[in-house]
Amino acid sequence: MAWDDTIRAGERIQVTDTVTFAPAEGWGLVRGFRTMDVTAGGERSLHESAVINDGVTFFVQTRDWTGTPRAAARPGHQDHDDAERREGFHVSTRP
């Protein structure tokens, strides 16, 4: 299956209604919506977004958080989601 959905300079990916990120030009959009995308159902963002370049995938997954920002950033905080147990490189939000 052919795939070609390259990010252009200035394009942003909609993570939530209030959060976006800007991949570097040339990365490929694997999953997610650009901020200017319009869908038939009115969706503006997905629970998961992913971009890829040269074998590296940047994956963003959202979910509800009922704690405070301070609690999420405290040393030793661990989110025991299945994604944490996957093999490979992971980025941490620990201070």
Biopython code that builds the backbone (N, CA, C, O; Angstrom):
import numpy as np
from Bio.PDB.StructureBuilder import StructureBuilder

atoms = [
    (1, "MET", "N", (0.850, -1.167, 0.000)),
    (1, "MET", "CA", (0.000, 0.000, 0.000)),
    (1, "MET", "C", (0.898, 1.234, 0.000)),
    (1, "MET", "O", (1.739, 1.386, 0.886)),
    (2, "ALA", "N", (0.730, 2.096, -0.966)),
    (2, "ALA", "CA", (1.539, 3.308, -1.051)),
    (2, "ALA", "C", (1.126, 4.289, 0.048)),
    (2, "ALA", "O", (-0.045, 4.368, 0.419)),
    (3, "TRP", "N", (2.097, 5.026, 0.555)),
    (3, "TRP", "CA", (1.821, 6.012, 1.587)),
    (3, "TRP", "C", (2.648, 7.244, 1.309)),
    (3, "TRP", "O", (3.856, 7.146, 1.095)),
    (4, "ASP", "N", (2.008, 8.418, 1.309)),
    (4, "ASP", "CA", (2.722, 9.658, 1.095)),
    (4, "ASP", "C", (1.868, 10.803, 1.614)),
    (4, "ASP", "O", (0.949, 11.255, 0.930)),
    (5, "ASP", "N", (2.159, 11.266, 2.796)),
    (5, "ASP", "CA", (1.441, 12.382, 3.402)),
    (5, "ASP", "C", (2.468, 13.237, 4.137)),
    (5, "ASP", "O", (2.495, 13.273, 5.367)),
    (6, "THR", "N", (3.303, 13.914, 3.379)),
    (6, "THR", "CA", (4.446, 14.644, 3.915)),
    (6, "THR", "C", (4.033, 15.981, 4.537)),
    (6, "THR", "O", (3.202, 16.709, 3.994)),
    (7, "ILE", "N", (4.624, 16.275, 5.668)),
    (7, "ILE", "CA", (4.394, 17.539, 6.369)),
    (7, "ILE", "C", (5.127, 18.651, 5.620)),
    (7, "ILE", "O", (6.291, 18.500, 5.248)),
    (8, "ARG", "N", (4.441, 19.753, 5.406)),
    (8, "ARG", "CA", (5.046, 20.937, 4.792)),
    (8, "ARG", "C", (5.388, 21.946, 5.882)),
    (8, "ARG", "O", (4.843, 21.888, 6.985)),
    (9, "ALA", "N", (6.293, 22.869, 5.567)),
    (9, "ALA", "CA", (6.705, 23.895, 6.528)),
    (9, "ALA", "C", (5.483, 24.627, 7.084)),
    (9, "ALA", "O", (4.614, 25.060, 6.327)),
    (10, "GLY", "N", (5.422, 24.761, 8.405)),
    (10, "GLY", "CA", (4.348, 25.501, 9.067)),
    (10, "GLY", "C", (3.123, 24.692, 9.425)),
    (10, "GLY", "O", (2.256, 25.187, 10.144)),
    (11, "GLU", "N", (3.020, 23.459, 8.946)),
    (11, "GLU", "CA", (1.846, 22.663, 9.291)),
    (11, "GLU", "C", (1.946, 22.167, 10.728)),
    (11, "GLU", "O", (3.027, 21.842, 11.218)),
    (12, "ARG", "N", (0.799, 22.116, 11.389)),
    (12, "ARG", "CA", (0.737, 21.672, 12.784)),
    (12, "ARG", "C", (-0.257, 20.523, 12.890)),
    (12, "ARG", "O", (-1.223, 20.444, 12.131)),
    (13, "ILE", "N", (0.001, 19.622, 13.861)),
    (13, "ILE", "CA", (-0.871, 18.482, 14.126)),
    (13, "ILE", "C", (-1.712, 18.805, 15.357)),
    (13, "ILE", "O", (-1.186, 19.242, 16.380)),
    (14, "GLN", "N", (-3.020, 18.587, 15.251)),
    (14, "GLN", "CA", (-3.960, 18.877, 16.338)),
    (14, "GLN", "C", (-3.996, 17.683, 17.282)),
    (14, "GLN", "O", (-4.471, 16.612, 16.903)),
    (15, "VAL", "N", (-3.499, 17.849, 18.508)),
    (15, "VAL", "CA", (-3.465, 16.764, 19.494)),
    (15, "VAL", "C", (-4.766, 16.744, 20.295)),
    (15, "VAL", "O", (-5.385, 15.692, 20.458)),
    (16, "THR", "N", (-5.175, 17.903, 20.789)),
    (16, "THR", "CA", (-6.464, 18.079, 21.473)),
    (16, "THR", "C", (-7.036, 19.398, 20.973)),
    (16, "THR", "O", (-6.456, 20.024, 20.086)),
    (17, "ASP", "N", (-8.154, 19.824, 21.524)),
    (17, "ASP", "CA", (-8.723, 21.108, 21.110)),
    (17, "ASP", "C", (-7.778, 22.270, 21.399)),
    (17, "ASP", "O", (-7.846, 23.302, 20.732)),
    (18, "THR", "N", (-6.898, 22.111, 22.388)),
    (18, "THR", "CA", (-6.031, 23.221, 22.788)),
    (18, "THR", "C", (-4.540, 22.940, 22.627)),
    (18, "THR", "O", (-3.723, 23.810, 22.928)),
    (19, "VAL", "N", (-4.166, 21.757, 22.166)),
    (19, "VAL", "CA", (-2.745, 21.387, 22.045)),
    (19, "VAL", "C", (-2.436, 20.961, 20.613)),
    (19, "VAL", "O", (-3.157, 20.163, 20.013)),
    (20, "THR", "N", (-1.333, 21.520, 20.073)),
    (20, "THR", "CA", (-0.847, 21.134, 18.753)),
    (20, "THR", "C", (0.655, 20.917, 18.830)),
    (20, "THR", "O", (1.294, 21.323, 19.801)),
    (21, "PHE", "N", (1.221, 20.281, 17.811)),
    (21, "PHE", "CA", (2.679, 20.243, 17.691)),
    (21, "PHE", "C", (3.047, 20.405, 16.225)),
    (21, "PHE", "O", (2.251, 20.107, 15.334)),
    (22, "ALA", "N", (4.256, 20.877, 15.989)),
    (22, "ALA", "CA", (4.714, 21.155, 14.628)),
    (22, "ALA", "C", (5.875, 20.243, 14.278)),
    (22, "ALA", "O", (7.005, 20.501, 14.693)),
    (23, "PRO", "N", (5.624, 19.186, 13.524)),
    (23, "PRO", "CA", (6.721, 18.327, 13.080)),
    (23, "PRO", "C", (7.611, 19.095, 12.099)),
    (23, "PRO", "O", (7.165, 20.048, 11.460)),
    (24, "ALA", "N", (8.841, 18.680, 11.990)),
    (24, "ALA", "CA", (9.746, 19.283, 11.019)),
    (24, "ALA", "C", (9.257, 18.970, 9.609)),
    (24, "ALA", "O", (8.662, 17.922, 9.359)),
    (25, "GLU", "N", (9.518, 19.887, 8.707)),
    (25, "GLU", "CA", (9.164, 19.687, 7.306)),
    (25, "GLU", "C", (9.783, 18.386, 6.797)),
    (25, "GLU", "O", (10.942, 18.087, 7.084)),
    (26, "GLY", "N", (9.012, 17.631, 6.050)),
    (26, "GLY", "CA", (9.507, 16.382, 5.482)),
    (26, "GLY", "C", (9.102, 15.134, 6.247)),
    (26, "GLY", "O", (9.171, 14.030, 5.706)),
    (27, "TRP", "N", (8.675, 15.292, 7.513)),
    (27, "TRP", "CA", (8.176, 14.135, 8.244)),
    (27, "TRP", "C", (6.865, 13.706, 7.594)),
    (27, "TRP", "O", (6.221, 14.503, 6.912)),
    (28, "GLY", "N", (6.471, 12.462, 7.799)),
    (28, "GLY", "CA", (5.231, 11.949, 7.228)),
    (28, "GLY", "C", (4.168, 11.783, 8.283)),
    (28, "GLY", "O", (4.444, 11.276, 9.371)),
    (29, "LEU", "N", (2.958, 12.202, 7.978)),
    (29, "LEU", "CA", (1.839, 12.027, 8.902)),
    (29, "LEU", "C", (1.277, 10.621, 8.715)),
    (29, "LEU", "O", (0.757, 10.285, 7.651)),
    (30, "VAL", "N", (1.385, 9.815, 9.749)),
    (30, "VAL", "CA", (0.892, 8.445, 9.726)),
    (30, "VAL", "C", (-0.521, 8.390, 10.296)),
    (30, "VAL", "O", (-1.377, 7.670, 9.781)),
    (31, "ARG", "N", (-0.763, 9.154, 11.362)),
    (31, "ARG", "CA", (-2.071, 9.154, 12.013)),
    (31, "ARG", "C", (-2.276, 10.514, 12.655)),
    (31, "ARG", "O", (-1.373, 11.042, 13.304)),
    (32, "GLY", "N", (-3.457, 11.078, 12.476)),
    (32, "GLY", "CA", (-3.771, 12.359, 13.096)),
    (32, "GLY", "C", (-4.305, 13.339, 12.076)),
    (32, "GLY", "O", (-4.423, 13.033, 10.890)),
    (33, "PHE", "N", (-4.627, 14.529, 12.565)),
    (33, "PHE", "CA", (-5.170, 15.592, 11.722)),
    (33, "PHE", "C", (-4.290, 16.824, 11.793)),
    (33, "PHE", "O", (-3.769, 17.168, 12.854)),
    (34, "ARG", "N", (-4.129, 17.479, 10.667)),
    (34, "ARG", "CA", (-3.519, 18.801, 10.663)),
    (34, "ARG", "C", (-4.551, 19.778, 11.224)),
    (34, "ARG", "O", (-5.748, 19.491, 11.224)),
    (35, "THR", "N", (-4.090, 20.920, 11.697)),
    (35, "THR", "CA", (-5.013, 21.896, 12.279)),
    (35, "THR", "C", (-6.042, 22.389, 11.280)),
    (35, "THR", "O", (-7.135, 22.795, 11.675)),
    (36, "MET", "N", (-5.719, 22.364, 9.991)),
    (36, "MET", "CA", (-6.657, 22.860, 8.991)),
    (36, "MET", "C", (-7.528, 21.768, 8.374)),
    (36, "MET", "O", (-8.347, 22.065, 7.504)),
    (37, "ASP", "N", (-7.375, 20.515, 8.799)),
    (37, "ASP", "CA", (-8.184, 19.424, 8.264)),
    (37, "ASP", "C", (-9.648, 19.567, 8.674)),
    (37, "ASP", "O", (-9.954, 19.979, 9.793)),
    (38, "VAL", "N", (-10.529, 19.226, 7.771)),
    (38, "VAL", "CA", (-11.965, 19.229, 8.039)),
    (38, "VAL", "C", (-12.476, 17.821, 7.723)),
    (38, "VAL", "O", (-12.236, 17.293, 6.637)),
    (39, "THR", "N", (-13.185, 17.219, 8.690)),
    (39, "THR", "CA", (-13.714, 15.867, 8.491)),
    (39, "THR", "C", (-15.228, 15.926, 8.336)),
    (39, "THR", "O", (-15.867, 16.881, 8.775)),
    (40, "ALA", "N", (-15.783, 14.925, 7.723)),
    (40, "ALA", "CA", (-17.231, 14.861, 7.530)),
    (40, "ALA", "C", (-17.965, 14.816, 8.865)),
    (40, "ALA", "O", (-19.054, 15.374, 8.996)),
    (41, "GLY", "N", (-17.370, 14.152, 9.859)),
    (41, "GLY", "CA", (-18.000, 14.026, 11.168)),
    (41, "GLY", "C", (-17.698, 15.171, 12.117)),
    (41, "GLY", "O", (-18.243, 15.212, 13.220)),
    (42, "GLY", "N", (-16.838, 16.105, 11.714)),
    (42, "GLY", "CA", (-16.515, 17.252, 12.567)),
    (42, "GLY", "C", (-15.398, 17.014, 13.561)),
    (42, "GLY", "O", (-15.117, 17.886, 14.383)),
    (43, "GLU", "N", (-14.748, 15.852, 13.511)),
    (43, "GLU", "CA", (-13.649, 15.585, 14.432)),
    (43, "GLU", "C", (-12.507, 16.557, 14.150)),
    (43, "GLU", "O", (-12.226, 16.874, 12.994)),
    (44, "ARG", "N", (-11.846, 17.029, 15.216)),
    (44, "ARG", "CA", (-10.705, 17.926, 15.059)),
    (44, "ARG", "C", (-9.400, 17.261, 15.480)),
    (44, "ARG", "O", (-8.322, 17.687, 15.064)),
    (45, "SER", "N", (-9.492, 16.230, 16.293)),
    (45, "SER", "CA", (-8.284, 15.555, 16.762)),
    (45, "SER", "C", (-8.602, 14.087, 17.019)),
    (45, "SER", "O", (-9.762, 13.686, 17.115)),
    (46, "LEU", "N", (-7.534, 13.300, 17.128)),
    (46, "LEU", "CA", (-7.665, 11.879, 17.427)),
    (46, "LEU", "C", (-7.018, 11.589, 18.773)),
    (46, "LEU", "O", (-6.214, 12.381, 19.265)),
    (47, "HIS", "N", (-7.361, 10.477, 19.355)),
    (47, "HIS", "CA", (-6.751, 10.040, 20.610)),
    (47, "HIS", "C", (-5.262, 9.752, 20.423)),
    (47, "HIS", "O", (-4.481, 9.841, 21.370)),
    (48, "GLU", "N", (-4.881, 9.410, 19.201)),
    (48, "GLU", "CA", (-3.483, 9.096, 18.897)),
    (48, "GLU", "C", (-3.061, 9.817, 17.624)),
    (48, "GLU", "O", (-3.828, 9.891, 16.663)),
    (49, "SER", "N", (-1.839, 10.351, 17.618)),
    (49, "SER", "CA", (-1.245, 10.961, 16.432)),
    (49, "SER", "C", (0.162, 10.408, 16.283)),
    (49, "SER", "O", (0.814, 10.077, 17.273)),
    (50, "ALA", "N", (0.635, 10.305, 15.031)),
    (50, "ALA", "CA", (1.984, 9.796, 14.800)),
    (50, "ALA", "C", (2.547, 10.385, 13.517)),
    (50, "ALA", "O", (1.853, 10.516, 12.510)),
    (51, "VAL", "N", (3.830, 10.736, 13.584)),
    (51, "VAL", "CA", (4.581, 11.160, 12.401)),
    (51, "VAL", "C", (5.835, 10.300, 12.323)),
    (51, "VAL", "O", (6.305, 9.776, 13.334)),
    (52, "ILE", "N", (6.377, 10.160, 11.106)),
    (52, "ILE", "CA", (7.516, 9.267, 10.913)),
    (52, "ILE", "C", (8.532, 9.913, 9.976)),
    (52, "ILE", "O", (8.171, 10.662, 9.068)),
    (53, "ASN", "N", (9.806, 9.609, 10.212)),
    (53, "ASN", "CA", (10.875, 10.077, 9.335)),
    (53, "ASN", "C", (12.100, 9.188, 9.517)),
    (53, "ASN", "O", (12.564, 8.985, 10.639)),
    (54, "ASP", "N", (12.616, 8.663, 8.424)),
    (54, "ASP", "CA", (13.840, 7.850, 8.447)),
    (54, "ASP", "C", (13.804, 6.745, 9.496)),
    (54, "ASP", "O", (14.804, 6.502, 10.172)),
    (55, "GLY", "N", (12.674, 6.080, 9.637)),
    (55, "GLY", "CA", (12.567, 4.959, 10.558)),
    (55, "GLY", "C", (12.271, 5.339, 12.000)),
    (55, "GLY", "O", (12.158, 4.459, 12.854)),
    (56, "VAL", "N", (12.142, 6.642, 12.294)),
    (56, "VAL", "CA", (11.815, 7.104, 13.646)),
    (56, "VAL", "C", (10.354, 7.526, 13.655)),
    (56, "VAL", "O", (9.921, 8.299, 12.801)),
    (57, "THR", "N", (9.598, 7.020, 14.618)),
    (57, "THR", "CA", (8.194, 7.400, 14.758)),
    (57, "THR", "C", (8.025, 8.219, 16.031)),
    (57, "THR", "O", (8.472, 7.814, 17.104)),
    (58, "PHE", "N", (7.372, 9.379, 15.904)),
    (58, "PHE", "CA", (7.004, 10.205, 17.057)),
    (58, "PHE", "C", (5.518, 9.996, 17.249)),
    (58, "PHE", "O", (4.716, 10.345, 16.383)),
    (59, "PHE", "N", (5.145, 9.417, 18.402)),
    (59, "PHE", "CA", (3.794, 8.972, 18.685)),
    (59, "PHE", "C", (3.256, 9.753, 19.876)),
    (59, "PHE", "O", (3.912, 9.825, 20.916)),
    (60, "VAL", "N", (2.069, 10.340, 19.737)),
    (60, "VAL", "CA", (1.428, 11.101, 20.822)),
    (60, "VAL", "C", (0.093, 10.460, 21.117)),
    (60, "VAL", "O", (-0.716, 10.247, 20.214)),
    (61, "GLN", "N", (-0.139, 10.152, 22.387)),
    (61, "GLN", "CA", (-1.409, 9.569, 22.804)),
    (61, "GLN", "C", (-1.956, 10.416, 23.939)),
    (61, "GLN", "O", (-1.222, 10.762, 24.865)),
    (62, "THR", "N", (-3.228, 10.749, 23.876)),
    (62, "THR", "CA", (-3.840, 11.573, 24.914)),
    (62, "THR", "C", (-4.824, 10.752, 25.729)),
    (62, "THR", "O", (-5.338, 9.728, 25.281)),
    (63, "ARG", "N", (-5.066, 11.230, 26.926)),
    (63, "ARG", "CA", (-6.120, 10.661, 27.761)),
    (63, "ARG", "C", (-6.388, 11.625, 28.902)),
    (63, "ARG", "O", (-5.626, 12.567, 29.121)),
    (64, "ASP", "N", (-7.462, 11.393, 29.622)),
    (64, "ASP", "CA", (-7.840, 12.277, 30.723)),
    (64, "ASP", "C", (-6.873, 12.129, 31.887)),
    (64, "ASP", "O", (-6.380, 11.035, 32.161)),
    (65, "TRP", "N", (-6.607, 13.236, 32.568)),
    (65, "TRP", "CA", (-5.767, 13.261, 33.764)),
    (65, "TRP", "C", (-6.517, 14.057, 34.802)),
    (65, "TRP", "O", (-6.867, 15.213, 34.563)),
    (66, "THR", "N", (-6.772, 13.459, 35.957)),
    (66, "THR", "CA", (-7.525, 14.134, 37.004)),
    (66, "THR", "C", (-6.626, 14.750, 38.054)),
    (66, "THR", "O", (-7.100, 15.489, 38.916)),
    (67, "GLY", "N", (-5.328, 14.458, 37.995)),
    (67, "GLY", "CA", (-4.394, 15.022, 38.956)),
    (67, "GLY", "C", (-3.942, 16.425, 38.561)),
    (67, "GLY", "O", (-4.403, 16.990, 37.569)),
    (68, "THR", "N", (-3.045, 16.962, 39.348)),
    (68, "THR", "CA", (-2.512, 18.292, 39.072)),
    (68, "THR", "C", (-1.255, 18.189, 38.214)),
    (68, "THR", "O", (-0.627, 17.131, 38.170)),
    (69, "PRO", "N", (-0.876, 19.271, 37.531)),
    (69, "PRO", "CA", (0.384, 19.258, 36.790)),
    (69, "PRO", "C", (1.574, 18.944, 37.700)),
    (69, "PRO", "O", (2.499, 18.242, 37.292)),
    (70, "ARG", "N", (1.552, 19.459, 38.925)),
    (70, "ARG", "CA", (2.634, 19.203, 39.873)),
    (70, "ARG", "C", (2.739, 17.707, 40.186)),
    (70, "ARG", "O", (3.840, 17.166, 40.281)),
    (71, "ALA", "N", (1.595, 17.046, 40.345)),
    (71, "ALA", "CA", (1.607, 15.610, 40.645)),
    (71, "ALA", "C", (2.182, 14.820, 39.471)),
    (71, "ALA", "O", (2.907, 13.847, 39.679)),
    (72, "ALA", "N", (1.867, 15.223, 38.249)),
    (72, "ALA", "CA", (2.374, 14.512, 37.078)),
    (72, "ALA", "C", (3.878, 14.682, 36.931)),
    (72, "ALA", "O", (4.549, 13.799, 36.396)),
    (73, "ALA", "N", (4.419, 15.804, 37.397)),
    (73, "ALA", "CA", (5.840, 16.100, 37.224)),
    (73, "ALA", "C", (6.701, 15.687, 38.416)),
    (73, "ALA", "O", (7.922, 15.832, 38.367)),
    (74, "ARG", "N", (6.098, 15.185, 39.468)),
    (74, "ARG", "CA", (6.881, 14.864, 40.664)),
    (74, "ARG", "C", (7.837, 13.694, 40.388)),
    (74, "ARG", "O", (7.514, 12.787, 39.622)),
    (75, "PRO", "N", (9.002, 13.728, 41.015)),
    (75, "PRO", "CA", (9.948, 12.615, 40.840)),
    (75, "PRO", "C", (9.310, 11.299, 41.272)),
    (75, "PRO", "O", (8.612, 11.237, 42.284)),
    (76, "GLY", "N", (9.554, 10.271, 40.506)),
    (76, "GLY", "CA", (9.020, 8.958, 40.836)),
    (76, "GLY", "C", (7.636, 8.701, 40.292)),
    (76, "GLY", "O", (7.127, 7.585, 40.395)),
    (77, "HIS", "N", (7.007, 9.731, 39.702)),
    (77, "HIS", "CA", (5.674, 9.525, 39.129)),
    (77, "HIS", "C", (5.784, 8.551, 37.967)),
    (77, "HIS", "O", (6.613, 8.717, 37.073)),
    (78, "GLN", "N", (4.938, 7.540, 37.997)),
    (78, "GLN", "CA", (4.911, 6.599, 36.889)),
    (78, "GLN", "C", (3.485, 6.404, 36.445)),
    (78, "GLN", "O", (2.574, 6.235, 37.255)),
    (79, "ASP", "N", (3.317, 6.431, 35.167)),
    (79, "ASP", "CA", (2.015, 6.173, 34.568)),
    (79, "ASP", "C", (2.043, 4.722, 34.130)),
    (79, "ASP", "O", (2.798, 4.367, 33.226)),
    (80, "HIS", "N", (1.253, 3.895, 34.738)),
    (80, "HIS", "CA", (1.332, 2.453, 34.505)),
    (80, "HIS", "C", (0.484, 2.008, 33.318)),
    (80, "HIS", "O", (-0.205, 0.991, 33.387)),
    (81, "ASP", "N", (0.536, 2.759, 32.253)),
    (81, "ASP", "CA", (-0.163, 2.418, 31.020)),
    (81, "ASP", "C", (0.617, 1.350, 30.261)),
    (81, "ASP", "O", (1.830, 1.231, 30.436)),
    (82, "ASP", "N", (-0.050, 0.588, 29.437)),
    (82, "ASP", "CA", (0.617, -0.430, 28.631)),
    (82, "ASP", "C", (1.697, 0.169, 27.742)),
    (82, "ASP", "O", (2.689, -0.499, 27.449)),
    (83, "ALA", "N", (1.526, 1.415, 27.306)),
    (83, "ALA", "CA", (2.523, 2.049, 26.443)),
    (83, "ALA", "C", (3.871, 2.151, 27.143)),
    (83, "ALA", "O", (4.910, 2.130, 26.482)),
    (84, "GLU", "N", (3.874, 2.261, 28.462)),
    (84, "GLU", "CA", (5.120, 2.357, 29.219)),
    (84, "GLU", "C", (5.905, 1.049, 29.153)),
    (84, "GLU", "O", (7.127, 1.049, 29.296)),
    (85, "ARG", "N", (5.204, -0.062, 28.937)),
    (85, "ARG", "CA", (5.862, -1.359, 28.960)),
    (85, "ARG", "C", (6.284, -1.833, 27.570)),
    (85, "ARG", "O", (6.870, -2.907, 27.437)),
    (86, "ARG", "N", (5.995, -1.046, 26.537)),
    (86, "ARG", "CA", (6.395, -1.427, 25.189)),
    (86, "ARG", "C", (7.893, -1.318, 25.040)),
    (86, "ARG", "O", (8.540, -0.513, 25.711)),
    (87, "GLU", "N", (8.442, -2.133, 24.158)),
    (87, "GLU", "CA", (9.859, -2.065, 23.887)),
    (87, "GLU", "C", (10.172, -0.838, 23.064)),
    (87, "GLU", "O", (9.307, -0.315, 22.360)),
    (88, "GLY", "N", (11.415, -0.374, 23.150)),
    (88, "GLY", "CA", (11.862, 0.738, 22.325)),
    (88, "GLY", "C", (12.167, 1.974, 23.132)),
    (88, "GLY", "O", (12.119, 1.962, 24.362)),
    (89, "PHE", "N", (12.479, 3.040, 22.429)),
    (89, "PHE", "CA", (12.845, 4.316, 23.038)),
    (89, "PHE", "C", (11.592, 5.031, 23.493)),
    (89, "PHE", "O", (10.613, 5.096, 22.749)),
    (90, "HIS", "N", (11.602, 5.572, 24.707)),
    (90, "HIS", "CA", (10.466, 6.313, 25.249)),
    (90, "HIS", "C", (10.941, 7.649, 25.803)),
    (90, "HIS", "O", (12.012, 7.728, 26.405)),
    (91, "VAL", "N", (10.160, 8.684, 25.606)),
    (91, "VAL", "CA", (10.464, 10.000, 26.159)),
    (91, "VAL", "C", (9.716, 10.130, 27.470)),
    (91, "VAL", "O", (8.539, 9.779, 27.555)),
    (92, "SER", "N", (10.390, 10.630, 28.493)),
    (92, "SER", "CA", (9.792, 10.783, 29.808)),
    (92, "SER", "C", (9.484, 12.250, 30.085)),
    (92, "SER", "O", (10.188, 13.136, 29.601)),
    (93, "THR", "N", (8.430, 12.508, 30.866)),
    (93, "THR", "CA", (8.111, 13.875, 31.278)),
    (93, "THR", "C", (8.665, 14.179, 32.656)),
    (93, "THR", "O", (8.348, 15.217, 33.235)),
    (94, "ARG", "N", (9.482, 13.296, 33.183)),
    (94, "ARG", "CA", (10.056, 13.536, 34.512)),
    (94, "ARG", "C", (10.956, 14.758, 34.487)),
    (94, "ARG", "O", (11.657, 14.993, 33.502)),
    (95, "PRO", "N", (10.944, 15.541, 35.567)),
    (95, "PRO", "CA", (11.815, 16.728, 35.603)),
    (95, "PRO", "C", (13.290, 16.350, 35.606)),
    (95, "PRO", "O", (14.153, 17.228, 35.634)),
]
sb = StructureBuilder()
sb.init_structure("model")
sb.init_model(0)
sb.init_chain("A")
sb.init_seg("    ")
for serial, (resi, resn, name, xyz) in enumerate(atoms, 1):
    if name == "N":
        sb.init_residue(resn, " ", resi, " ")
    sb.init_atom(name, np.array(xyz, "f"), 0.0, 1.0, " ", f" {name:<3s}", serial, name[0])
structure = sb.get_structure()
